[in-house]
Amino acid sequence: MSSFATRDDVLARAGRLGGAFSVAGKRPTLTDLDAFAAAASEEVAEAIRGAGFDPTTLDTDATQALADLAAYGALGRALRGLGDASPQVQELLAHAELVWSSAMGAKGTIADGSFPVIRALAAGAAGGGPVASGGSFWGDEPGYGTPDMVAAENDALHGGNTGPGFRKEQKL
């Protein structure tokens, strides 16, 4: 899956503070921005999977709508890495963290289904199909826990002379 956000997306949201990432010998660098954008994009993709949709099948509009979220997530990480306590940096950091935290996490708008892209997906738009199911344990193993299955498992683990030690009824 490609990233929802790129370095240019992050720099666009950084505005005039974007130059701080181009200072020679200082971190975070522009390369770090690429890594932050990729990591934030993957977290957004995981959140979408957690909501029951496949992020690899999103249409262009949905992908572009998620660029803002991923870019602010990456920007927040980059700004924290600067270690600058100036009011301009702190204000932008607070905004980036607000955008990121309002959508992500267990109480975020992606998880509760109110994020616009998730609403579009739930309505059958935005191109995202459901995530492929891993199956159902109870459907795939209907006999689990029954006496016959427990006995078969016991025989497989301890039958014959395959036990981890000698049992009373085993002969030497």
C-alpha positions as CSV (number, residue, x, y, z in Angstrom):
1,M,0.0,0.0,0.0
2,S,1.3,3.5,-0.8
3,S,1.4,6.2,1.8
4,F,-1.6,8.5,2.3
5,A,0.7,11.4,2.9
6,T,4.0,12.4,1.4
7,R,6.8,14.7,2.5
8,D,5.2,17.5,0.5
9,D,1.9,17.0,2.3
10,V,3.7,17.3,5.7
11,L,5.6,20.4,4.5
12,A,2.4,22.1,3.3
13,R,0.9,21.7,6.7
14,A,4.1,22.9,8.4
15,G,3.9,26.2,6.5
16,R,6.9,28.5,7.2
17,L,8.2,26.1,9.9
18,G,8.9,23.6,7.2
19,G,12.3,25.1,6.7
20,A,13.4,23.7,10.1
21,F,13.6,20.2,8.6
22,S,16.1,21.3,5.9
23,V,18.8,22.6,8.3
24,A,22.0,20.7,7.8
25,G,23.1,18.6,10.7
26,K,19.8,19.0,12.6
27,R,17.1,16.4,13.1
28,P,14.4,15.6,12.1
29,T,15.4,15.8,8.4
30,L,13.4,15.6,5.2
31,T,14.2,11.9,5.1
32,D,12.8,11.6,8.6
33,L,9.6,13.3,7.3
34,D,9.3,10.6,4.7
35,A,9.5,7.9,7.5
36,F,7.1,9.7,9.7
37,A,4.6,10.0,6.8
38,A,4.9,6.3,6.0
39,A,4.4,5.3,9.6
40,A,1.4,7.6,10.1
41,S,-0.1,6.3,6.9
42,E,0.3,2.7,8.0
43,E,-1.4,3.5,11.4
44,V,-4.3,5.1,9.5
45,A,-4.5,2.0,7.3
46,E,-4.6,-0.2,10.4
47,A,-7.4,1.9,11.9
48,I,-9.4,1.5,8.7
49,R,-8.8,-2.2,8.8
50,G,-9.9,-2.1,12.4
51,A,-13.1,-0.4,11.3
52,G,-13.7,-3.4,9.0
53,F,-12.6,-2.0,5.6
54,D,-9.7,-2.7,3.3
55,P,-7.6,0.4,2.8
56,T,-5.9,-0.9,-0.3
57,T,-9.2,-0.7,-2.2
58,L,-10.0,3.0,-1.4
59,D,-10.8,5.3,-4.3
60,T,-8.7,8.4,-5.1
61,D,-11.1,10.8,-3.2
62,A,-10.9,8.7,0.0
63,T,-7.2,8.4,-0.2
64,Q,-6.8,12.2,-0.7
65,A,-9.1,12.8,2.3
66,L,-6.9,10.7,4.5
67,A,-3.8,12.6,3.4
68,D,-4.6,15.4,5.8
69,L,-4.9,13.1,8.8
70,A,-1.6,11.2,8.0
71,A,0.3,14.4,7.2
72,Y,-0.7,16.0,10.6
73,G,0.2,12.7,12.3
74,A,3.7,12.9,10.7
75,L,4.0,16.6,11.4
76,G,3.2,16.1,15.1
77,R,6.1,13.6,15.3
78,A,8.5,15.8,13.5
79,L,7.6,18.9,15.6
80,R,8.1,17.0,18.8
81,G,11.5,15.9,17.4
82,L,12.6,19.5,16.9
83,G,12.6,20.2,20.6
84,D,11.6,23.8,20.0
85,A,9.5,25.4,22.7
86,S,8.7,28.6,20.8
87,P,5.0,29.6,20.7
88,Q,4.7,29.1,17.0
89,V,6.0,25.5,17.1
90,Q,3.9,24.7,20.2
91,E,0.7,26.1,18.6
92,L,1.2,24.1,15.4
93,L,2.1,21.0,17.4
94,A,-1.1,21.3,19.5
95,H,-3.1,21.6,16.3
96,A,-1.4,18.6,14.7
97,E,-1.9,16.5,17.8
98,L,-5.6,17.5,18.0
99,V,-6.2,16.5,14.3
100,W,-4.4,13.2,14.9
101,S,-5.9,12.3,18.2
102,S,-9.5,13.2,17.3
103,A,-9.5,10.5,14.6
104,M,-7.1,7.9,15.9
105,G,-7.2,5.6,18.9
106,A,-10.0,3.6,20.6
107,K,-12.1,6.7,21.1
108,G,-11.3,8.4,17.8
109,T,-13.7,9.1,15.0
110,I,-12.4,6.3,12.8
111,A,-13.1,3.7,15.6
112,D,-16.6,5.1,16.4
113,G,-17.5,5.3,12.7
114,S,-18.1,9.0,12.5
115,F,-14.9,9.9,10.4
116,P,-16.2,11.0,7.0
117,V,-14.3,8.4,5.0
118,I,-15.5,5.6,7.3
119,R,-19.1,6.9,6.9
120,A,-18.6,6.8,3.1
121,L,-17.3,3.3,3.3
122,A,-20.1,2.2,5.4
123,A,-22.5,3.6,2.9
124,G,-20.9,1.6,0.1
125,A,-19.0,4.5,-1.4
126,A,-15.3,5.4,-1.5
127,G,-14.3,2.1,-3.1
128,G,-13.3,0.3,0.1
129,G,-14.6,-3.3,0.5
130,P,-14.8,-5.2,3.7
131,V,-11.6,-6.7,5.2
132,A,-11.3,-10.4,4.4
133,S,-12.4,-12.4,7.3
134,G,-10.0,-14.7,9.1
135,G,-12.9,-17.1,9.7
136,S,-14.9,-18.0,12.7
137,F,-13.4,-20.2,15.4
138,W,-16.7,-21.5,16.5
139,G,-17.8,-22.1,12.9
140,D,-14.5,-23.7,11.9
141,E,-14.2,-25.8,15.1
142,P,-17.8,-26.8,16.1
143,G,-16.6,-29.7,18.1
144,Y,-14.2,-27.8,20.3
145,G,-14.5,-28.7,23.9
146,T,-16.7,-31.7,23.4
147,P,-15.7,-34.9,25.2
148,D,-14.8,-36.6,21.9
149,M,-12.5,-33.8,20.9
150,V,-10.9,-33.6,24.3
151,A,-10.3,-37.3,24.3
152,A,-8.8,-37.2,20.8
153,E,-6.5,-34.4,21.8
154,N,-5.4,-36.3,24.9
155,D,-4.7,-39.4,22.8
156,A,-2.6,-37.3,20.4
157,L,-0.6,-35.6,23.2
158,H,-0.3,-38.5,25.6
159,G,-1.2,-41.7,23.7
160,G,1.2,-44.6,23.5
161,N,4.6,-43.8,24.7
162,T,4.7,-40.2,23.5
163,G,4.0,-38.6,26.9
164,P,6.6,-36.3,28.5
165,G,7.3,-38.8,31.2
166,F,6.3,-42.2,32.4
167,R,2.8,-42.7,33.6
168,K,1.7,-45.3,36.1
169,E,0.1,-47.5,33.5
170,Q,3.1,-47.4,31.1
171,K,5.5,-50.3,31.1
172,L,9.2,-49.8,31.1
